[in-house]
Amino acid sequence: MSGSLVIGATGNVGRHVVSHLLDGGADVRALARRPAAGLLPEGVHVVQGDLTDAGTLDAALDGVTKVFLLWPFLSADAAPAVVDALAGHARQVVYLSAMSVRDDLKPEENGFWGEVEHLIERSALDWTFLRVGGLAANTLGWADQIRTEGVVRWPYGAAARSLIHERDVAAVAARALLEDGHTGAKYVLTGPEAVTQADQARLIGEAIGRPVRWEELPPESAREQLLASWGDPAFVDGALGYWATLADRPEPVTHTVEQVTGVPARTFGEWAREHAGVFSPAARSSRA
């Protein structure tokens, strides 16, 4: 079977894409800026490459026909050269995009996700876009607060999000890479229900057997924290503005995961139970 390159192989989604491809009998490569042993399953060939320097990708792409692409930057500045490199070797790409991308907007109005989509569409590559809503794994950012204080301090507790389990995204990605019939698809992927952020905290508490309290944080305070983490004011303000709308207009729910894989998407409660150890006070003790 031809080679498949996973870009973002050690991330929340990518590591599960790797596992699915291995299970499907694919020859799997993983791109890394600094290859290190022990981060990926046996049988994965880790190859060196840097998305900020497309010239380093040629060796990694030699013999590759299929690519899973997660774009790790908040800007698409480096993307034209990367897409050209992919198109020079591979014939298919499955790109992890965002549910916010709209076909009636110009690429630059859709943020870096839409700009990368546009570049891929204009290339010679066969493509599948996974337009994903929020990942349930994003709530791992609350883990320290929950472990130490049993509280989540964050804005917009009433915002209802249809967060998706990373395993479900990976399952759809693997189907698109291993099967025919997905070329040109723009799959909008969500979890099976919209759950408010306050209820997400409650469900994490149920999973760890300890109440977790929601404490509303002023958006201005959250903005300071996000600027420190993300560094891009426009991106931060866009995210906060979007979350503010979700109290009155919950995120949409699709059933695309089940339609593609035959298995219903996992609930946020299932995700919380699977990751309970990360939020448990015992995890803090083991790290001390």
C-alpha positions in Angstrom: 0.0 0.0 0.0 1.2 3.5 -0.8 2.7 5.7 1.8 0.6 8.1 4.0 2.2 11.1 5.7 0.6 12.5 8.9 1.4 16.1 9.6 0.5 16.7 13.2 1.0 13.1 14.2 1.6 13.6 17.9 -1.3 16.0 18.5 -4.8 15.2 19.9 -6.2 14.2 16.5 -3.1 13.2 14.6 -2.0 10.4 17.0 -5.4 8.7 16.5 -5.2 9.1 12.7 -1.8 7.3 12.9 -3.4 4.4 14.8 -6.3 4.1 12.4 -4.0 4.1 9.4 -1.8 1.4 11.0 -4.9 -0.7 11.7 -5.9 -0.2 8.1 -2.6 -1.6 6.8 -1.1 1.7 5.6 2.6 2.5 5.4 2.6 5.5 7.8 5.1 8.3 8.1 4.9 11.1 10.6 6.4 14.5 10.0 8.5 16.0 12.9 10.8 19.0 13.1 12.9 17.1 15.6 12.3 13.3 15.4 12.3 11.6 18.7 11.9 8.0 19.7 9.0 6.7 21.7 6.3 9.3 20.8 4.5 7.1 18.2 3.6 3.5 17.8 6.0 0.9 16.5 5.8 0.7 12.7 5.6 4.5 12.1 8.5 5.9 10.2 9.2 9.4 11.6 10.6 11.8 9.0 12.2 15.2 9.5 10.6 18.3 8.0 9.6 21.8 8.8 6.4 23.5 7.5 8.1 26.9 7.7 10.7 25.7 5.2 9.0 23.8 2.4 12.3 22.7 1.0 12.7 20.3 3.9 9.6 18.4 2.9 10.8 16.8 -0.3 12.6 13.9 1.3 9.7 13.3 3.7 7.2 13.2 0.8 9.3 10.9 -1.4 7.0 7.9 -2.1 4.0 9.4 -0.3 0.6 9.5 -2.1 -1.7 10.6 0.7 -1.3 13.3 3.4 -3.2 14.2 6.5 -2.6 17.9 7.1 -3.1 19.8 10.4 -2.0 23.4 9.9 -0.3 24.4 13.2 -0.1 28.2 12.7 -2.4 31.1 13.1 -1.3 32.5 9.7 -1.3 30.9 6.3 1.8 32.8 5.2 3.9 29.6 4.8 1.1 27.6 3.3 1.5 28.3 -0.5 5.0 26.7 -0.5 3.8 23.8 1.6 0.8 23.0 -0.6 3.0 23.2 -3.7 5.4 20.7 -2.0 2.5 18.4 -1.2 1.1 18.6 -4.7 4.5 17.9 -6.2 4.5 14.4 -4.6 1.1 13.3 -3.2 -2.2 13.0 -5.0 -4.5 13.3 -2.0 -4.8 15.5 1.1 -7.2 15.3 4.0 -7.1 18.7 5.7 -8.3 19.5 9.2 -10.2 22.7 8.7 -12.8 24.6 10.8 -16.6 24.6 10.9 -16.5 28.4 10.7 -15.3 28.3 7.1 -18.1 29.5 4.7 -18.1 29.0 1.0 -19.8 32.3 0.4 -16.9 34.3 1.9 -13.5 35.2 0.4 -10.7 33.0 1.6 -9.1 35.7 3.7 -12.5 36.3 5.4 -12.4 32.7 6.6 -9.1 33.0 8.5 -6.1 30.8 7.9 -8.4 27.7 7.7 -10.1 29.1 4.6 -6.9 30.4 3.1 -5.4 26.9 3.3 -8.5 25.4 1.9 -8.4 27.8 -1.1 -4.8 26.9 -1.8 -5.5 23.2 -1.7 -8.6 23.6 -4.0 -6.5 25.4 -6.5 -3.8 22.7 -6.5 -3.7 19.4 -8.4 -4.5 17.5 -5.2 -7.6 15.4 -4.6 -8.9 16.7 -1.3 -11.3 16.2 1.6 -11.9 19.0 4.1 -12.9 18.1 7.7 -14.6 21.3 8.9 -14.4 20.6 12.6 -16.1 22.5 15.5 -14.4 22.8 18.8 -12.5 19.8 20.0 -13.5 18.4 23.4 -9.8 18.2 24.1 -9.7 22.0 24.3 -11.2 21.7 27.8 -7.9 20.1 28.9 -6.9 23.8 29.4 -9.1 23.7 32.5 -7.3 20.8 34.0 -5.0 22.7 36.4 -8.0 24.7 37.9 -10.1 21.5 38.3 -7.3 19.5 39.9 -6.3 22.1 42.4 -9.5 23.9 43.2 -12.4 22.0 41.7 -13.4 25.1 39.7 -13.5 26.4 36.1 -13.0 30.2 35.8 -13.9 31.1 32.2 -16.3 33.4 30.3 -19.6 32.5 28.8 -20.8 29.6 30.9 -24.1 29.6 29.0 -22.4 29.2 25.6 -23.5 25.8 24.1 -20.9 24.0 22.1 -21.1 20.8 20.1 -17.6 19.7 20.9 -16.3 16.6 19.2 -14.1 13.8 20.5 -10.7 13.8 18.8 -11.1 10.0 18.1 -14.2 10.7 16.0 -12.4 13.3 13.9 -9.5 10.8 13.3 -12.0 8.1 12.4 -13.4 10.2 9.6 -10.0 11.3 8.5 -8.8 7.7 8.2 -11.9 6.7 6.2 -11.2 9.5 3.8 -7.6 8.3 3.4 -8.2 4.6 3.2 -11.4 4.5 1.2 -12.6 5.9 -2.2 -15.6 8.2 -2.4 -14.5 11.1 -0.2 -12.8 13.3 -2.8 -14.3 16.8 -2.9 -16.2 16.4 0.4 -16.5 19.2 2.9 -17.5 17.3 6.1 -18.8 19.4 8.9 -18.0 17.4 12.0 -19.4 17.9 15.5 -20.3 16.0 18.6 -23.9 14.6 18.9 -25.2 17.4 21.1 -24.6 21.0 22.1 -23.6 21.3 25.8 -23.1 24.6 27.7 -19.6 25.3 29.0 -20.9 25.2 32.5 -22.4 21.8 31.9 -19.1 20.6 30.4 -17.5 21.5 33.8 -20.3 19.6 35.6 -19.8 16.5 33.4 -16.1 16.5 34.1 -16.9 16.6 37.8 -19.2 13.6 37.4 -16.4 11.8 35.6 -13.9 12.4 38.4 -16.4 11.9 41.2 -15.9 15.4 42.6 -18.1 18.5 42.0 -16.6 21.1 39.7 -17.9 24.6 40.1 -18.3 27.1 37.2 -17.2 30.6 38.0 -17.9 33.2 35.4 -14.8 35.1 34.3 -15.1 38.6 32.8 -14.2 38.5 29.1 -11.6 41.1 29.6 -9.7 38.9 32.0 -10.0 35.9 29.6 -8.7 38.1 26.8 -5.5 38.8 28.8 -5.0 35.1 29.3 -5.6 34.3 25.7 -3.3 37.0 24.4 -0.5 35.6 26.5 -1.2 32.2 25.0 -2.1 33.0 21.4 -0.4 36.4 20.9 -2.8 37.4 18.0 -5.3 40.1 19.1 -7.6 39.6 16.1 -7.7 35.9 16.6 -8.4 36.3 20.4 -11.2 38.9 19.8 -12.7 36.7 17.1 -12.9 33.7 19.4 -14.4 35.7 22.3 -16.9 37.3 20.1 -17.9 33.9 18.7 -18.3 32.4 22.1 -20.5 35.3 23.2 -23.0 34.4 20.5 -23.4 30.8 21.6 -25.6 31.4 24.6 -28.5 32.5 22.3 -27.5 30.5 19.2 -25.9 27.1 20.2 -23.4 25.6 17.8 -25.0 23.4 15.2 -25.0 19.6 15.5 -24.3 17.3 12.6 -24.4 13.6 12.2 -21.7 13.3 9.7 -19.5 11.2 11.9 -22.1 8.4 11.9 -22.8 8.9 8.2 -19.2 8.4 7.3 -18.1 5.8 9.9 -21.3 4.0 10.7 -20.8 4.7 14.4 -22.4 7.6 16.3 -20.2 10.4 17.6 -19.1 10.1 21.2 -20.8 12.4 23.7 -18.9 15.0 25.8 -19.7 12.8 28.9 -17.9 9.9 27.3 -14.9 12.1 26.5 -14.8 13.3 30.1 -14.9 9.8 31.5 -12.1 8.7 29.1 -9.9 11.6 30.2 -10.9 11.7 33.9 -7.4 10.9 35.1 -6.1 14.2 33.7 -8.6 16.2 35.8 -8.4 14.2 38.9 -6.6 15.6 42.0 -4.7 12.3 42.0 -3.0 13.4 38.8 -1.7 16.5 40.6 -0.3 14.3 43.4 1.5 12.0 40.9 3.1 15.0 39.3 4.4 16.5 42.5 
